[in-house]
Amino acid sequence: MCRTTRVPRVLCVLLALLAAACGKEGSPPRKGPAPERLPHYRVARDFRLPGSPAWVRAKRRGHFVVGAKEDQPYLGEKDPATGAYSGFDIEIAKMMSASLGLAPRTIRFRTIASANRETALRNGQIDYYVGTYTVNAHRKKLVGFAGPYYMAGQSLLVRTDENDIHGPRDLAGRRVCSAAGSTSYRRIEAGHPKAVLVAYDTYSICVDNLLTYQVDAVTTDDAILIGYAAKAPDELKVVGRPFSREPYGIGVPRTDNALRLALDDALRARERNGDWKAAYEATLGLSGVPAPEPPAVDRYPAR
């Protein structure tokens, strides 16, 4: 059995994570949501959208090319062994494809870095993008947005044995990790200067440092943190209420209003029929955080 001193406890945490990754003898590794528990989405028959250049191209080739993230657990994650993508954002992309008349299994996902999203949409490298893509006024000048489909907000990830951090006001003197140059880092720096900020290139390094007691908390969008908590629910938890608003939208080419509005309609329909909630529960919901109410779709006029 594991002792309660700090160093053995850290080793126990790491061993527990390794065991979770390997699983019991004969069981598959925990690399994402269980495929057999994911929803199936009814494909719309005889759907047509001739006013959308992206849809016409996708229909001609027989599949959508969708931009995504590959390193965000239970949101958008790529299995290095199989190349398969999984997570809540991936499920959103799949249900949108079904609503637009193409079977979800035909989607070709393409990892696109955050800095390259607008370029990929403008150049036609992808038909739409689903990957923790916050809608804001600046980005609306460059691309179009359907949705939002999820309202994220900056939050805090801590170890399950941490009982003194409930929100940003509890961070004075505590080591807090975030991505270098991120909005999350700057918000803590400006609003909570007594926190001891630590920055790395990726959130996964922050989480590694959290598990080994080198930092006390990790901060970014709650959706990303919920994904990490779902990956290791016995070791990690999300605490407090979000302290910002980050509406996640589906990025489309700026002038393709037909596609944007069709995706708005599809999101509304999938929220009403329960697909949205089922997708959340099979992915981010594994963290123990119940499904929130989806945000109202912002069906803004064509520009």
KACORRA-V289622 format. One line per field, one symbol per residue. burial: I if it has 24 or more other C-alpha atoms within 12 Angstrom, else O. A space follows every 50 residues. Layout:
burial->???
This chain:
burial->OOOOOOOOOIOOIIOOIOOIOOOOOOOOOIIIIOOOOIIIIOOOOOOOIO OIIIIIOIIOOOIIIIIIIIIIIIIIIIOOOOOIIIIIIIIIIIIIIIII IIIIIOIIIIIIOIOOIIIIIIOIIIIIIIIIIIIOOOIIOIIIIIIIII IIIIIIIIIIIOOOIIIIOIIOOIIIIIIOOOOIIIIIIOOOOOIIIIIO OOIIOIIIIIIIIIIIIIIIIIIIIIIIIIIIIIIIIIIOOIIOIIIIII IIIIIIIIIIIIIIIIIIIIIOOOIIIIIIIIIIIIIIIOIOOIIOIIIO OOO
